[in-house]
Amino acid sequence: MSAALQPAAGTEILEVKSLSMRFGGLLAVDGVDFQVQRGSITALIGPNGAGKTTVFNCITGFYRPTAGQIRLRRADGSVAALQTLKDHRIARAGVARTFQNIRLFAGMTVLENLLIAQHIKLQKATGFGIGAMLGLSGYRAAEAEAIDRAAEWLRAIGLLDRADDIAGGLPYGAQRRLEIARAMCTMPALLCLDEPAAGLNPRESDDLAKLLVSIRDGTATASPPTSVLLIEHDMGIVMRISDHVVVLDHGRKIAEGPPDQVRNDRHVIAAYLGEDEEG
Ligand SMILES: Nc1ncnc2c1ncn2[C@@H]1O[C@H](COP(=O)(O)OP(=O)(O)OP(=O)(O)O)[C@@H](O)[C@H]1O
C-alpha cells in the first residue's frame, strides 16, 4: 500500500517528531523534533558525535528509527511516513541524499553518472526494459529527456565540457558538485546533503554555497525550487546560506532558529566550547 495518508496542512515539507535511535546501550538520537519548511535551506549542526548523520540515516531509510515519526509532505498534499519505508521507496517518495564520502561511479563518465541516477524513470517509461529492447518511441523520448536533464545540471555545475570525462578523474570539488547534480537529476522534493563542503577549498566552498542557494530558489535549472537539509561543519557556509539552523548535542536538540539567533545561543556556544576543550 502507498504511504500517502492524509492531505497537507502546513508549509513544512519534512516533519521529524520525537525521533530516537538507539544502538545497544547508546541513545544516539534522543527525542528530536524539527521541521524543514518548503523552499528553505535547513542546516543540522552540532559537535562531533551529536547524532546528525544518524538523523539523516533515519530520514533516508538507512536506519529504521527506534521511535518517532518522519513525515514528508509532498506538493500534491499527500504525506509519506518515511520511518515505515525502505530506502529505495524513500528515494521514490522524493528524498535524495549525498554522503560524507563521495560515492560516484568513479570509472564511469560524468554524463553516465547522471543518466544512471535516472534509471528508475527510464525503466518506468519503457515498461521496465521491454520498450528499450524493442526501441519503442516511449523509450527514446524518455532517454532524450534524461540526457537533456543531465546536460542542464552539468551546465549548472560548470561541467558541461567534461561530460565525457571519467568521473573519478575530476578535481575533488567538481566531484562533490557532480554528486549533488546526480541527486538533483532524480528531481527530489527534498535534497539531503551530508557535509557537502568537507574538503573543499574556499573558492569551491563559495561555488557550493551559490549552487545550494540556486537549488533552493529554482534558478539553477528549469527544475522547480527544492528544499534542502544539510549537515555541515563549515559555519561560514551554514551562517551564510541557511534559513533555519537546528543544533544537536549528545543526541538532543539544544537550539534552533535563524542563523544569527543560533550563533549567539549560550547552549550552542557551550556545546562547541566543550568540544574544543575535549579536542
Ligand atoms: N551504526 C552505529 N552503531 C553504533 N553506534 C553508532 C552507529 N552510528 C553512529 N553511532 C554512534 O552514534 C553517535 C552519533 O553519531 P553520528 O555519526 O550520528 O554523529 P554526527 O553528529 O554525525 O558526528 P560527526 O559530526 O562526527 O559526523 C556517536 O556516538 C556514534 O559513535
PDBQT file of the ligand as one rigid body, heavy atoms in Angstrom, charges set to zero:
ROOT
HETATM    1  N1  LIG A 301      25.822   2.113  13.360  1.00  0.00    +0.000 N 
HETATM    2  C1  LIG A 301      26.179   2.545  14.569  1.00  0.00    +0.000 A 
HETATM    3  N2  LIG A 301      26.371   1.677  15.584  1.00  0.00    +0.000 NA
HETATM    4  C2  LIG A 301      26.715   2.123  16.821  1.00  0.00    +0.000 A 
HETATM    5  N3  LIG A 301      26.894   3.415  17.158  1.00  0.00    +0.000 NA
HETATM    6  C3  LIG A 301      26.717   4.320  16.179  1.00  0.00    +0.000 A 
HETATM    7  C4  LIG A 301      26.340   3.953  14.847  1.00  0.00    +0.000 A 
HETATM    8  N4  LIG A 301      26.233   5.077  14.103  1.00  0.00    +0.000 NA
HETATM    9  C5  LIG A 301      26.524   6.106  14.928  1.00  0.00    +0.000 A 
HETATM   10  N5  LIG A 301      26.808   5.643  16.162  1.00  0.00    +0.000 N 
HETATM   11  C6  LIG A 301      27.135   6.463  17.335  1.00  0.00    +0.000 C 
HETATM   12  O1  LIG A 301      26.076   7.387  17.480  1.00  0.00    +0.000 OA
HETATM   13  C7  LIG A 301      26.595   8.663  17.914  1.00  0.00    +0.000 C 
HETATM   14  C8  LIG A 301      26.189   9.714  16.932  1.00  0.00    +0.000 C 
HETATM   15  O2  LIG A 301      26.909   9.522  15.730  1.00  0.00    +0.000 OA
HETATM   16  P1  LIG A 301      26.659  10.370  14.409  1.00  0.00    +0.000 P 
HETATM   17  O3  LIG A 301      27.572   9.827  13.373  1.00  0.00    +0.000 OA
HETATM   18  O4  LIG A 301      25.216  10.401  14.124  1.00  0.00    +0.000 OA
HETATM   19  O5  LIG A 301      27.128  11.819  14.877  1.00  0.00    +0.000 OA
HETATM   20  P2  LIG A 301      27.431  13.108  13.989  1.00  0.00    +0.000 P 
HETATM   21  O6  LIG A 301      26.813  14.246  14.699  1.00  0.00    +0.000 OA
HETATM   22  O7  LIG A 301      27.033  12.861  12.586  1.00  0.00    +0.000 OA
HETATM   23  O8  LIG A 301      29.019  13.194  14.110  1.00  0.00    +0.000 OA
HETATM   24  P3  LIG A 301      30.129  13.750  13.072  1.00  0.00    +0.000 P 
HETATM   25  O9  LIG A 301      29.938  15.225  13.008  1.00  0.00    +0.000 OA
HETATM   26  O10 LIG A 301      31.407  13.367  13.738  1.00  0.00    +0.000 OA
HETATM   27  O11 LIG A 301      29.902  13.055  11.762  1.00  0.00    +0.000 OA
HETATM   28  C9  LIG A 301      28.105   8.501  18.037  1.00  0.00    +0.000 C 
HETATM   29  O12 LIG A 301      28.400   8.207  19.396  1.00  0.00    +0.000 OA
HETATM   30  C10 LIG A 301      28.391   7.299  17.157  1.00  0.00    +0.000 C 
HETATM   31  O13 LIG A 301      29.540   6.607  17.602  1.00  0.00    +0.000 OA
ENDROOT
TORSDOF 0
